[in-house]
Amino acid sequence: MESRKLGKRLHRQLGRAIADFSMIEAGDRVMVCVSGGKDSYTLLDLLIDLQARAPIRFELVAVNLDQKQPGFPEDVLPAYLAGRGIDFRIVEQDTYSVVKRLVPEGSTMCSLCSRLRRGALYRVASELGATKIALGHHRDDMVQTLLMNMFFGGRLKGMPPKLVSDDGRHVVIRPLAYVAESDLERWAALRDFPIIPCNLCGSQLNLQRVRIRAMLRDWEREHPGRIDRIFDAMARVVPSHLMDRNLFAFDALQPTGQADAGGDRAFDEDDAADPCGSPATGTRVVAGPRRRAAPPLPEEGSP
């Protein structure tokens, strides 16, 4: 019963994210990046099931980047992927040695490792003719990235569900955008995925992201639902109440003669008291032009 209920929620959230952001279209060839962690295993698992039920046809190809970390179990992913009957490619590129050579001992390796990994995956996507690159980032990753940029980068910038890659040649999608990490942990345990730990960066316990994750989990224990509220805020942007002159024409601001109950409020107490998170009447929510949502994809168990 628990597995069925959780599975339906995960499939529903995946389908809603894909529809909301037009992530997958008819004829797409989706390259699913599989690292051997719970997130990418779950992403591939859900997409394989979706492919069989979706009203549109699209292809999947799983790709793993073997970075030649010492002790990496090279047989685990090929055996798993072959068992799922999916087309896959294992890409061997020794980024581990490059990172160890260039990054001083004790320093964070993630930035360089991430750049090298992205470059390799973009190259492979071109070779495979992939139209989309699917990554396993989830809701908590997106909130953590927002706070990291605020606390350490001094900017309001997050991790979008869909974007154009650094090289301008690929579309990157994050179909797990609406999924909580705790649900991914439960699903991975229920499905008994052969998890492969990341020994390259997993030992760096003082990473900024680890600190942010711990802070968020403390907040969630003290105030359940706080992560959801922060996540919702990323889709309810009010440029007139921030300070970016590129987003709002402060120099041209003039009185309109029309009353606006939310115009001069710094904190929307009505919203804070609303458990459904719907905007209070009169609040100007501006998040760019809205597009008509794509038809919803079927949920688990539907014909």
C-alpha positions in Angstrom: 0.0 0.0 0.0 2.8 2.4 0.9 4.7 1.7 -2.3 1.5 2.1 -4.4 0.6 5.4 -2.8 4.1 6.8 -3.0 4.4 5.6 -6.6 1.2 7.4 -7.6 2.5 10.6 -6.0 5.8 10.5 -7.8 4.3 9.8 -11.2 1.8 12.6 -10.7 4.5 15.1 -9.7 6.7 14.0 -12.6 3.9 14.3 -15.1 2.9 17.7 -13.8 6.4 19.1 -14.0 6.8 17.8 -17.6 3.4 19.3 -18.6 3.9 22.6 -16.7 7.3 23.3 -18.4 6.8 21.5 -21.7 9.8 19.3 -20.9 9.2 16.3 -23.2 7.6 16.5 -26.7 6.6 14.0 -29.3 9.7 12.7 -31.1 12.2 13.7 -28.4 15.3 11.6 -27.7 15.9 12.1 -24.0 19.3 11.4 -22.6 18.9 10.5 -18.9 22.0 11.1 -16.9 22.4 8.2 -14.4 25.1 8.6 -11.7 24.2 5.6 -9.6 22.5 7.7 -6.9 18.9 7.6 -5.6 17.8 10.6 -7.6 18.9 9.5 -11.1 17.8 5.9 -10.5 14.3 7.2 -9.6 14.2 9.6 -12.6 15.1 6.8 -15.0 12.6 4.4 -13.3 9.7 6.9 -13.6 10.6 7.9 -17.1 10.7 4.3 -18.3 7.2 3.8 -16.9 6.0 7.1 -18.4 7.3 6.2 -21.8 5.1 3.1 -21.8 2.0 5.0 -20.9 2.4 8.5 -22.4 0.1 9.6 -25.2 3.2 10.7 -27.1 6.2 8.7 -28.4 9.7 9.6 -27.2 13.0 7.7 -26.8 15.1 7.2 -23.8 18.8 6.6 -23.6 20.7 6.3 -20.2 24.2 7.7 -19.9 26.7 7.2 -17.1 30.0 9.0 -16.9 32.6 6.8 -15.4 35.0 9.3 -13.9 37.5 6.7 -13.0 37.2 7.2 -9.2 39.2 4.6 -7.3 37.1 1.6 -6.3 34.2 2.6 -8.6 32.1 -0.6 -9.2 32.1 -0.6 -13.0 29.8 -3.5 -13.4 26.9 -2.3 -11.3 25.3 0.2 -13.7 25.7 -1.8 -16.9 24.1 -4.8 -15.3 21.2 -2.7 -13.9 20.6 -0.9 -17.2 20.8 -4.0 -19.3 18.3 -5.6 -16.9 15.9 -2.8 -17.5 16.1 -3.3 -21.2 17.0 0.3 -22.0 19.5 1.7 -24.5 22.5 3.0 -22.6 26.0 4.2 -22.9 28.9 4.2 -20.4 31.3 7.0 -21.0 34.8 6.7 -19.6 36.6 9.9 -18.9 39.2 10.3 -16.2 38.0 13.6 -14.7 39.0 12.3 -11.2 42.7 12.6 -11.9 42.3 16.0 -13.5 40.4 17.3 -10.4 42.9 15.7 -7.9 45.8 17.3 -9.9 44.4 20.8 -10.2 42.5 21.3 -6.9 44.6 21.8 -3.8 44.2 19.3 -1.0 41.3 20.2 1.3 39.6 22.5 -1.2 36.2 21.9 -2.7 36.3 19.8 -5.8 32.6 20.2 -6.9 33.0 23.2 -9.1 35.7 21.9 -11.4 34.3 18.3 -11.3 30.9 19.7 -12.3 32.3 21.7 -15.3 34.2 18.7 -16.6 31.2 16.5 -16.2 28.9 18.9 -18.0 31.3 19.2 -20.9 31.5 15.5 -21.3 27.7 15.0 -21.1 27.1 17.8 -23.6 29.5 16.1 -26.0 27.8 12.8 -25.6 24.3 14.3 -26.1 25.5 15.7 -29.5 26.9 12.3 -30.5 23.6 10.5 -29.5 21.4 13.1 -31.2 19.6 13.8 -27.9 17.1 16.6 -28.0 16.8 16.8 -24.2 19.2 16.1 -21.3 17.3 14.9 -18.2 18.9 15.5 -14.8 17.8 14.1 -11.4 17.7 17.3 -9.4 14.6 17.6 -7.1 12.7 20.2 -5.1 15.1 20.3 -2.2 18.1 20.8 -4.6 16.3 23.7 -6.2 15.6 25.4 -2.8 19.2 24.7 -1.6 20.6 26.3 -4.8 18.4 29.4 -4.3 19.7 29.9 -0.7 23.3 29.2 -1.7 23.1 31.9 -4.3 21.6 34.3 -1.8 23.9 33.5 1.1 27.2 33.0 -0.8 26.7 34.6 -4.2 24.6 37.7 -3.3 21.9 37.1 -6.0 18.4 35.8 -6.4 19.1 32.8 -8.7 17.9 29.3 -8.5 17.9 26.0 -10.4 15.2 26.2 -13.1 13.2 23.1 -14.2 14.2 23.8 -17.8 17.0 25.8 -19.4 19.4 25.9 -22.3 22.8 24.4 -21.6 26.0 26.3 -21.1 27.1 25.7 -24.6 23.8 26.9 -26.0 23.2 23.7 -28.0 21.0 21.6 -25.7 17.9 21.8 -23.5 18.3 20.6 -20.0 15.3 19.4 -18.0 14.7 18.4 -14.4 11.5 16.3 -14.3 11.8 15.7 -10.5 11.4 19.5 -9.9 8.2 18.9 -7.7 9.5 15.9 -5.9 10.7 16.0 -2.2 14.1 14.4 -1.4 12.5 12.4 1.4 10.2 10.7 -1.1 13.1 9.8 -3.3 14.9 8.2 -0.4 11.8 6.1 0.4 11.3 5.1 -3.3 15.0 4.1 -3.7 14.7 1.9 -0.6 11.4 0.3 -1.7 12.8 -0.3 -5.2 16.2 -1.5 -3.8 18.3 0.4 -6.3 22.0 -0.6 -6.4 23.2 2.8 -5.0 26.8 3.8 -5.8 28.2 6.4 -3.4 30.3 9.3 -4.7 33.6 8.9 -3.0 35.1 11.9 -4.8 33.0 14.6 -3.1 31.1 12.7 -0.5 33.9 13.0 2.0 33.9 16.8 1.9 31.6 17.3 4.8 32.1 21.1 5.0 30.6 21.9 1.6 28.3 24.9 1.5 25.5 22.7 0.1 25.8 20.3 3.0 25.4 23.2 5.4 22.4 24.6 3.6 20.8 21.1 3.5 21.3 20.7 7.3 19.8 24.1 7.9 16.7 23.4 5.8 16.2 20.1 7.5 16.3 21.8 10.9 13.8 24.4 9.7 11.5 21.7 8.4 11.5 19.8 11.7 10.7 23.0 13.6 8.2 24.4 11.0 6.8 21.6 8.7 6.1 22.9 5.2 8.8 25.6 5.2 10.6 24.0 2.3 7.4 23.9 0.3 6.8 27.6 1.0 10.3 28.6 -0.2 9.8 26.4 -3.3 6.4 28.0 -4.0 8.0 31.5 -3.7 10.2 30.8 -6.7 7.1 30.7 -8.9 5.4 33.8 -7.3 7.9 36.6 -8.0 6.9 40.2 -7.4 9.5 42.4 -9.2 8.0 45.7 -7.9 8.9 44.6 -4.4 12.5 43.7 -5.0 15.4 45.9 -6.2 16.4 44.8 -9.6 16.1 47.8 -12.0 16.3 45.5 -15.0 13.1 43.8 -13.9 11.1 46.7 -12.8 11.1 50.3 -14.1 11.4 52.2 -10.8 12.4 55.4 -12.5 9.1 55.5 -14.4 7.0 54.7 -11.3 4.0 57.1 -11.0 0.8 57.0 -8.9 -2.1 55.4 -10.8 -5.0 56.8 -8.7 -6.1 53.2 -8.2 -6.1 51.5 -4.8 -3.9 48.5 -4.3 -4.2 46.8 -1.0 -1.0 44.8 -1.5 1.0 47.6 -3.0 2.7 48.9 0.1 2.9 45.7 2.2 6.4 44.3 2.8 5.0 41.0 4.2 1.8 39.4 3.1 0.4 38.1 6.4 -2.7 36.8 4.6 -0.6 34.6 2.5 1.4 33.3 5.5 -1.8 32.2 7.2 -3.1 30.5 4.0 -2.3 26.8 4.2 -3.1 26.4 0.5 -0.5 29.1 -0.5 -2.9 31.0 -2.8 -2.2 34.7 -3.3 -4.1 37.1 -1.2 -6.7 39.2 -3.0 -5.1 42.4 -4.4 -1.5 41.0 -4.4 0.3 41.6 -7.6 2.0 38.4 -8.5 4.2 38.8 -11.6 6.1 35.8 -12.9 6.4 36.6 -16.6 3.9 35.6 -19.4 1.9 32.5 -18.8 1.6 29.8 -21.4 -1.2 27.4 -21.7 -0.3 24.2 -19.9 0.2 21.1 -22.0 -2.3 18.2 -21.6 -1.6 16.3 -18.4 0.2 13.0 -18.8 -1.6 9.9 -17.4 -1.0 8.9 -13.8 0.1 5.5 -12.6 -2.6 2.9 -13.2 -4.5 4.9 -15.8 -5.2 3.3 -19.2 
